[in-house]
Amino acid sequence: MSASSQLQFLGHASFRITTPEGRIILLDPWLTGNPYVPAALRTPERADLVLITHGHDDHFDPELPALLARTGARVVAPAPVRFYLAEQGVPAEQLEPMNVGGGIDVLDLRLTMTVAHHAAHVDLPGSKTGFQHEAVGYILHLSDDVVLYAAGDTALFGDMRLLAELYQPTVALLPIGDRYTMGPREAAVAARLLQVRHVVPFHYGTFASLLGTPEQLRQHLSPADAVEVHELQAGAVLDLGSL
């Protein structure tokens, strides 16, 4: 049993969360063909829950059905992604239905699905796309009172204020790459709206078009914001309970 919640950055936009009870949650696990994830972390043998923010191929591993079969993990995803997984043979008992604005109690935590502003799809064979949908984010309220906001790929939006009011997040995972998501300037405003003291940036530096950097994020924050930016290397672990 873990003493406190742990966050491991796997690479690009993929994370592994370990709850105080020792449960394993994978967030947007793009692992098998991901050159940014250390080789030893690409084929996890254990997972209890998988959270998918959207179906783009840098967040949604084509081998996810095999991972789910191997681990028996339940999966939460936007409805069209869930429908796609059902078509791929993922059993109904592993598909956890929910939608934006709803919450469930699962694995000793409270999980809420939030809005995100990012158009998405699932890549299909033959260079086709389908299952169009809007991305989502997640609020995870863990048993050690860590409240993690996983924004997913998103633009800045004013209702992040409401997320702060309702859920009081303590840590935010925010994209900063720009072009397809928020950049550093917008992510700094997001941190203020969310009233968090800790930000873990992701979705930057892995493709040539993702130009935002953690240092630029720091430059857009002031000392009065009192926000610590945790720049994690792939494989690094952050003890959330000690923040």
Buried (B, 14 or more C-beta within 10 A) or exposed (E): EBEBBBBBBBBBBBBBBBBBBEBBBBBBBBBBEBEBBEEEBBEBEEBBBBBBBBBBBBBBBBBBBEBBEBBEBBBBBBBBBBBBBEEEEBEEEBBBEBEBEEBBEBBEBBBBBBBBBBEBBBBEEEEEEEBEBBBBBBBBBBBBEBBBBBBBBBBBBEEBEEBBEEBBBBBBBBBBBBEBBBBBBBBBBBBBBBBBBBBBBBBBBBBEEBBBBBEBBBEBBEEEBEBBBBBBEBBEEBBBBEB
